[in-house]
Each structure stands twice: as C-alpha cells, then as structure tokens.
Amino acid sequence: MPRIVVKGGSRPPWVGLAAAVWVELSAGNAYNFPLYSSTLKSVLGFSQQQVTLLGVANDFGENVGLLPGIACNIFPPWTILFMGVVLCFFGYGLLWLVVSQTIETLPFWLLFLALVVATNSNAWFSTAVIVTNMRNFPLSRGTVAGILKGYVGISAAVYTVLYSMVLNRSATRLLLFMALGLPVICLLMMYFIWVCTPASGEDSSVHGYFVFTQTASVLLAIYVSVISITSDLVSLSDAVSYILIAIMVVFLMSPLVIPIKMTLFPSNSKTTIPPAGSSDNLVQEEVDSTQTDPLLTPSSSAINLGNFYENEKENDDVQMLLAMAEGAVKKKRRPRRGEDFKLREAFIKADFWLLWFVYFLGIGAGVTVLNNLAQIGTALGVDDTTILLCLFSFCNFAGRLGSGAVSEHFVRSKTIPRTVWMACTQVLMVFTFLLFASALHGTLYAATALLGVCYGIIFSLLVPTASELFGLKHFGIIYNFMLLGNPLGALLFSNQLAGNVYDAEAAKQGSLTCLGAECFRLTFLILAGVCGLGSILSIILTVRIRPVYQMLYSGGSFQMPQASDN
C-alpha cells in the first residue's frame, strides 16, 4: 500500500473544526426525511409500510460507514469528503427527478437504493470530520464529539428554517437543494479538513475556545428554533426571511473567530509538537519525554496521530527479524482496553458488544419515532409537524452538546464512565415512551422534546466511549461498525413493528391514513420495554469498565495504560 503524506501539520486544528461545523450540518441531511416523506407517499401512492421501509433505507445509508471507516486510515480526509459529495449529488438528484415528476416513476427497489446512496453521503462526511478532529484534539474527546454531533443534531432545525422560509415548504425544492447545495458546501470546506499535529498539553486558552464554540452553537440553536416557530405563526415577507437567514449564516461562521484571533494575536506559549521536517520523511524524530503528555505515548503518540496512514507491516517485519536474531520469537500480546484495537481484536471483547447493544436498543427506539414523526403528529391531531421536527432537533442538539461537556467534566473529576449517562438516559426513555403511549392532551410536544434529548445523548456519548475503550488508531472502522445499530434498529422497530402496527390500525379504519392514539400505542409500549433492557445492559457495562476509567483518568486527564509483556 502506498504511503500517503499527511499535510497541514502546522495548520491550527481550529480551522478544521470551524470547517467541520459546515460539513456536519451537511451530514444531517437524513433528518429531512420527515419533511418530504409525506410527499413521497402522496405523489407515488405508497402505503405507510413502504414509507417506513424508505425510512429504513434513510437510516441504513446514513449509518453504514464501514467503507469510509476503512478509507480514513488509507486516504486523506479530502478524498473521503469528495466521495460523500458524489453520493449526495446522485442520490438526491434521482429522488428529485422522481418527486418533481421529471421522469416516470421508478421501481420501489430503485428508489430504496437511491435513498441509501443519498444518505450514505452522511457516513463519508461525518467520518472524515469526526475522525480527523478526534485526532486533532485527543485530550478533549468528549467536548469535541459533543460539539460536532451537536451541529448534526441542530441541522434538522436549520433545514426546517430553510424549508419554511426560503423553499416555500416545497419538498421538490428541498431535494434539489440537497442534491446541489450540500455538495457545493462540502467542496468548499474540503481544503480545510486536515489531520494536524495535536497539542502535547492543554494550553490555558483551549478551554476558553471550547466554551466560546459551545456558546455560539447554543445561541445558534436558540435563534434557529425561535425563527422557525415565528415563521410558522407569523407570515414573513421575503426580505425579512432572507435577513433572518443571513443572521443564521453569521452564527454558523462564528467558530472562525478562534483561528482569526490566533492569527491576529498569536500566543507565545508553545504547546504543540513540531511537524515533520519534510514531506519525504513520514516519521518524526522522537520528542523529548518532558514535552510529551501521557496521552500521546506509544500507541497514541503524536507521531501516530499525525500519520494514521502508515502501513504497519514494516514495523512488524523488523520486530520479527530482531526476535529471530535473539533466538526467540515472542507472541505479540493483545491490546488492553484503552489501547489501540483493530476491529477483529475488538470483536472478541464483551465490552464491545455490550456497548453495541446499548446503542442499538436506544438509538433504534429513538429513530423509530423520528422516521414516523410526521405520521405520529397526524395521528394525534397535529397538522403541521415542522414544529415537532424543529423541537426534536433543538433537544437533540442540547442532548449531544450537553452530554459531551457533562461527561467530560465528570470523567476527569470523578472518573465516572460515560456509560453512566447512557443508563440514566435509557431509564428516561422508558418514561418518555409511556408518555407517548398515554396520548394525553399536550404531551406530544413534551415527549418529543424528551426523546430528542435522549437520542442526542446516546449518539454523542458513543463517540468518546468507543475511542477510550478501543483507541484512536482504528477508531474510524470501529465507530462506523457501532453505527450499524441505527439502521438495524430502524429495520426491526420502525419497519417491522411500527409500520405493521400502523397499517393494521389503518385497515381497521378503512383508510391508508390512521388517526388516533391506537396507531402507535402498541409500538410505544414495546419500545419502553426495549429501553428498559437497554438500561440494564448500560449498568452492566458501566460496572465492567469502571476500573478502566479509573486507570485512564486517575490523574484528572487521559493516561495511557503502561505497556507490559504477556
């Protein structure tokens, strides 16, 4: 395999983080499915089960990221982003042609495939920026994951604002925007997403930078939610709408303030490890141990963090030859939790599968509601479900951003595993689904808000937890394998459960559209039981990995376990 030189070593990682915000907004396009699912159903004459099956395609494409997970250790980030651009253009382009009736109706299986291709762009977009920024900020994994996943969460509200105020609530225009506008955005951001040499220690200003970015994202979320509700209640002129959209764009550009400030007012502190001297020399010279943070030692060193595309075969061959010269070949020990795992090595760990099932049960239950949000609202008497989607989006954002910051604080100060918050979240989800099932007047909005928070927490906490247990070196493939829990959960709970229950109730009413609480009540009760099981598994996982977190964060910051021979 050819070696690929990592560029951008001297570029501040904050530039890449600011660019990643726009890419993550683009990577949230799968959340738009409720905005055009009703149009698909009416224009193409689909049943609810067919619509929920398309929802499965939506989730399947978004979360099947094994290929980008492998590619991120072979190719530079811009190639991963470019692949996402191609998929986004062709997938949503075909859907636009069908919905706009530019071409004749295509077979259902081809539409299913087009949606898989379209939303699979998210896997390429998100993998490129998540993996790159986790490597650029290895000392602040929870915070970075919360920020980036938070922007994915708020993207649904951003799209809802565009849909309501600029696109005139036209599903056709929305699909055209996703086919053309999103690829253009990612092409513009492509140059700025690079792996940089990470800091050897936390500069005193880093915390302030993160607080500024988090504050800006919270203000954006509040602003977007307010104008979304306002536009739904009050008729706004085109001029006012465009002014409000322009202000939203300013909020989205706010993370650029940090690299601009660093350029105009550079700090005198030297906290970063110098990049490699030339492009021909891929391996840096060893850095003096007094300059090296424990996080950046052996398996997660700055050398490896800045050069994840290095083929390991040569090192293995050298070690083998040395061992043979000594007359004994020692068996390579398996990694321990906290070190770098390959996917096949992680497969045999019980913690890996416990984490996977916790994610599968929680996200699978949440995505069932998200995929059927338009139909749930209609069944319970809410004609316009855009406010529901905006509410879910804001609370999803709050859960993602908040869980990243809160879990980072407690893992450093109390060595409390992040999975504790997963357990608490799944217990709250049990209550939330019982609230949905009750269908009491006024509870739909409260239940949607609670579910949005829970959905965001589980999604965000998966990222740092997987990296802490199984390392950063092969994080891309391990993280994307974990994400398979989303489409599998959608297939089982959304299509097979919710779709069949809805169609059965609609058949009793003699219509394709089901009205009343019974349309989803059984589904909600079953999902409450699913989350109850998820909370039990979360507790088991927490008990198992508590000693690991005590070892990793015993000093108040990430400490790599000391290597030992078996």
Buried (B, 14 or more C-beta within 10 A) or exposed (E): EEEBBBBBBEBBBBBBBBBBBBBBBBBBBBBBBBBBBBBBBEBBEBBBBBBBBBBBBBBBBBBBBBBBBBBBBBBBBBBBBBBBBEBBBBBBBBBBBBBBEEEEEBEEEEBBBBBBBBBBBBBBBBBBBBBBBBBBBBBBBBBBBBBBBBBBBBBBBBBBBBBBBBBEEBBBBBBBBBBBBBBEBBEEBBEBBBBBBBBBBBBEBBEEBBEBBBEBBBEBBBBBBEBBBBBBEEEBEEEBBEEBBEEBEEBBEBBBBBBEBBEEEEEEEEBBBBBBEEEEEBEBEEBEEEBBBBBBBEBBBBBBBBBBBBEEEEEEEEEEEEEEEEEEEEEEEEBBBBBBBBBEBBEEBEBBBBBBBBBBBBBBBBBBBBBBBBBBBBBBEBEEBBBBBBBBBBBBBBBBBBBBBBBBEBBBEEBBBBBBBBBBBBBBBBBBBBBBBEBEEEBBBBBBBBBBBBBBBBBBBBBBBBBBBBBBBBBBBBBBBBBBBBBBBBBBBBBBBBBBBBBBBBEEEEEBEBBEBBBBBBBBBBBBEBBBBBBBBBBBBBEBBBEBBEBBBEEEBBBBBEEEEE
